[in-house]
Amino acid sequence: MNYKVVLADDHYPVLEYLSAAIPWDTLGLELSAACSDGKQAWEACQLHQPDILLTDIGMPAMNGLELIQKAREVNPQLQTIILSCHGEFEYAQKAVKLNVAEYILKESMQIDQVIAVLTEAVSRLEVKLQSRNSYLQMQKLVSQNHSAIRTRFIRRFVEQPVWDEAEWFGQAEGMGIQLQPGLPYLPVLAVPERSYELERRFGGIVNLQFVMDNVLQEFLEIEGIIQFALSERQFILFIPFPRMLIRNLYEEYRNKFLYVQKMSKLHLRMGISFFYGEVTPSLIELKKQLQALLDAQALRFYTAEGAIMKLAPVKTSGEDLFVHYSEILQQLRDCIQHEDGSQVTATVAEIKKVIGDHQYPVESVKSWLLKMVMELELKYVVMQNFVNNFNSERHQRSIQEFETLDQLMEWLEDFLKDKILMLRSMWKQNVRKEVAEAKRYVMNHTHEKVSMDEMARRLGLNPTHFSRLFRIETGLTFIEYVTKMKMERARDLLNQTNLTVVEIAEQLGYDNVSYFIKLFRNFSGMTPAEFRKSL
């Protein structure tokens, strides 16, 4: 860390000499400003907030002693050093009163002496910094211990039955938690948005809890509020809610939640959502409200980020989401194969609408998406010879982390667009662009009959020359490659649809079903019917 220095002297030769001769960086210092009068130096102090002020006394506009006095009022920890031609007692006496660290006479000044004085000033600053850090660490420890006591109380309150309210009030008081019997409270669940990202950004889950705790304490200014960290990602608030006719407390508290959201976004780039229950003076009812808030996974999942809303039941659909699986999977494959980013965005928006409209169970949505992502990975990473970075655990962990449908769909769109980039990279890796174009065409036209002569004509090549090029690049003849792509598609259709073998053969451009069955047996080692039974 470099400490800031403001240098002030109305003698230009002295100013220039000290600016150039002192090895500021080596001393751990940064010369923020070199000023030729006291007023200019005062403005520099206000602007740069220096740690060290090195100043002459006799200067125009404002003398050095006035400058020190004003600067010290702003920063009592400022290290001040006087460089002066005045050796009289009265100046030295005033300097002592102003707590000046050093008083150096210019007539006997040596640059080594100034460096030594600055070095001592840096040492004093380091000691003060260590002391301040120790104090802050102690504060953090006290805060964490206080938070831990509250956490133990609220966990017991949520998990254990409340038979005797008076006993619970007594336990709260014994822990320094000022719950007031008979006073209605509004239970609120506060959760950080994208908590797993924040955990990584803040350097761990403990730091995330500390930051969230402090944000709520600092910005949510409500008299009598009681705050608990149920977990590192769940914060419970009991907000006093006395019955009043002249004040709309719901509106007041909503505005306070909005303020917290604004300040946390502004200072920490952190989103927070608030969910609240019913006002009640009963601890038993308060406990029920908390349990309902904590169980409202679907409410949070289907709510946009930055929510401030009352607990409301979400009736999830009983329809099987997997009935849409094969259709949507094919839509996503088409988007990737056609390398169409705008179509990806539109398709993901459509998927989001379907899920949001039906409100399927959260775990069902995540399982459905994970299966789809795995199939796409296997096809485009392993089968298409991409660099093999396939990691099922990574995708499973990522999908489980997402707290809302918005986050999940945002990730899916990024995943699909990444696959398009990988596909383009695969085409570029081919030495001959004609081969890449042929492979691309086959992938997008498995439903058609594609001959080698027709493909060569499309590319403007001699069929014999094209055949040789294709085999050199892929290790397969063109017809072998076409068959491979069609059989992979057949396997997908057998797995994901109820189409008959005849219908699948027709979809892949085969008029002769027996020939199709023979090709499939050569490809997979079993007939289509045997393959479907093995699933």
Secondary structure by P-SEA (a helix, b strand, c coil): cbbbbbbbbccaaaaaaaaccccccccccccccccccaaaaaaaaaaccccbbbbbcccccccaaaaaaaaaaacccbbbbbbcccccaaaaaaaaaacccbbbbcccccaaaaaaaaaaaaaaaaaaaaaaaaaaaaaaaaaaaaaaaaaaaaaaaaccccccaaaaaaaaaaacccccccbbbbbbbbbbcaaaaaaaaaccaaaaaaaaaaaaaccccccbbbbbcccccbbbbbcccccccccaaaaaaaaaaaaaaaaaaacccbbbbbbbccccccaaaaaaaaaaaaaaaaaaaaccccccccbbbbbccccccccaaaaaaaaaaaaaaaccaaaaaaaaaaaaaaaaaacccaaaaaaaaaaaaaaaaaaacccccccccccaaaaaaaaaacccaaaaaaaaaaaaaaaaaaaaaaaaacccaaaaaaaaaaaacccccccaaaaaaaacccaaaaaaaaaaaccccaaaaaaaaaaaaaaaaaacccccaaaaaaaaccccaaaaaaaaaaaccccaaaaaaac
